[in-house]
Amino acid sequence: MIPDVRELREKVELLRKELSKAETGLESVVRSCPHKFGETVYDPIYAPEYTVPGDKPGTMGVDWQGPVYVPARTEARWRRTCGSCGETQYTSDTKEKVKKIPSWPGGER
């Protein structure tokens, strides 16, 4: 085997071991952190519009597919980050909150 290749393989193996050790250490710190999350930030996922071109002309048949327009889409998502360990959490789950306000005659509040 070429010496340079052997050195690179050994270096890759060493770096994999170091990465595994660092990931284990980080996971331990995050698991033991009491998590003091900061402000919740609205962080939507945006997918731009596009058109699927469909089948080429001249390829007609019973299963021929023409062009299909796919509209842009925005998925509501929120993010929060722990100020201590840097753990970031995302959620798309929401709860509805209904607030009842009395309606007085004449539109007064």
Helices and strands as residue ranges (DSSP letters): H 3-32, E 41-42, E 45-47, E 50-52, E 68-70, E 73-75, E 78-81, E 88-91, G 105-107
